[in-house]
């Protein structure tokens, strides 16, 4: 391969890698911004007339939690729906040391689990309205996808 061809290959590789990085960065703006504080979420919900979905997760050990994350929470359909309708609070309980939360967050999550998730079910979700009234709760993940999950939420969300 002559010198010009090598330069062209390097340039093409760089351009391809750069464009993939840009696409990935743009995709990141279309993610759910999980809150980690329920009181803050209720305040935001009241200000924006949204519902609050509290999600108890075992992000690195609970297979249904991982599937729910991938198939629902990371889907474009759910991201779009949640931006208009929800404040999502993730109370995570990771098992692996590398995913460990701060001591303060761990204590906070445990305190809320003692109050809201007494059975220790994962995944476990509670839907509240903006006035902090519990509308419903959901446990497990049936693998029906984002559309089904959104419809289930909508059926429990009165028009406010």
N, C-alpha and C positions, 0 to 999 in steps of 0.2 A: 504494500500500500504506500503510495507516495505521500509526501508531507501535507499537501493540500487536502487529500482525502481524510487523513488522520485529524486534521484541524476541523473539517466539516463534521466528522463523527463526534468529536468532542463537543462541538457547538450544538449539534442536534441532541446529544445526550443532556447537555445542560438545559436547553430549552424545554425538553420533555420533562425533566425533573422539576424545573421551575414552575411549569404550568400545573403539574400534579400537586405541588405544594400550595399553589394559589387556590386550586379547586378544593383541596382539603381545608384550607383556612376559611374559605367561604362557607363550606359545609358546617364548620364549627359554629358559625353564627346562627345556624338553624337547629340549635339544641335547646333542650329544656334547661332553664336555670333553676336547679334544685336549691331550695332554701334548706337551712339546717336549724332554724329557730322558729318554733310554732307561733310564738307571740308576734314576731315580726311578720310572719305570713298572714296572721289574722288582721294585723294592722293594714297591710298592703291590700288584702282582700276587701276590707271595708272601704278603703280609699278608691279602689278600682272596680267595685261591685263584681267581684269574682268569688268563686268557690275555692275551698282549700282541700287538697287531697294530701293526706298524710300517708306516707309509704314507709313501712318497716321492712328493711332489706338486710339480707346477709349477702352482700355483694360479691364476696369471693368464695363462698362455700355453699350457698343455697342455689341449686340448679334451677328451680322455678323462678327465683328472683333474677337470675342471669338471663333466662329466656324472656321474662317480662320486660326487662331492661332493653334487650336487643329487639324484640319483636313489636313492642308497644312504645315504650318511652323514647326510643331512638328513631321511630318511624316519622316520616314527614307529616303524615296525617295527624298523628297525636301531637306533635310539636305545634302544628298550626292550631289545632283545637285548644291546646292548653294555653297558648299565648293569649287567646281571646277569652278564655273561660276559667282558668285555674291558676292558683299558686300551689306548686307542688313542693311538699316538704319531705325530704328523704332522711329518715332516721336509720342510719346504717350501723350494722354490727359485724364488721369484718373480723375474720379469724386469723388471717395471716399477718405476721409482724410488719411486713412491708406496707400493708394497707392500714395500719393502726391509726386511729383518730387521736386527736389531742385528748389529754385526760379530762379537760373541761367538757368537750363534746361527748366523750364516752359517758361521763356522769350524767349529762343532760339527757342523752338518748335513753339511758337506763331509767332515769326518773320518769320520763314520758311513757316508756314501755310498761313500767309498773302501774301507771294510771290508765293507759289506753290499750295495751296489748298484754293483758294479764296472763293469757294462755301461752304467750311466746310463739305465736304462729308466724311463719314466714313463707312467702310474702303476705303481708297484711296491710290493707288500706282502709282508711276511714275518710269519707266524704263529708265535709262541713259546708254550710252556707256562709255567707259573709258575716252573719250575726253569731257565728260560732255554734250554731245548732247542728248536731249530728244528723245527717240525712240517711246514711247507710254505711255498711262496712262490707269488705270483700276479702276473702282469704284464698290463698292459692292462686294458681294461674292455669287456666284450661287450654291455653295455646290456641285460642280462636282468633288471635290477631288484634290489631289496633282498631279496626272498624267495629268489631263486636264490643271491645272494651269501651270505646267512645259511646256507642249506643247505650250500653249499660249505665254509664255515668249520666248521659243526657236524660235517661228515663227517671233518674232520681233527682234531677236538678230542676226545681220549679222555676218558672220565669219570674225573676225578681225585678 
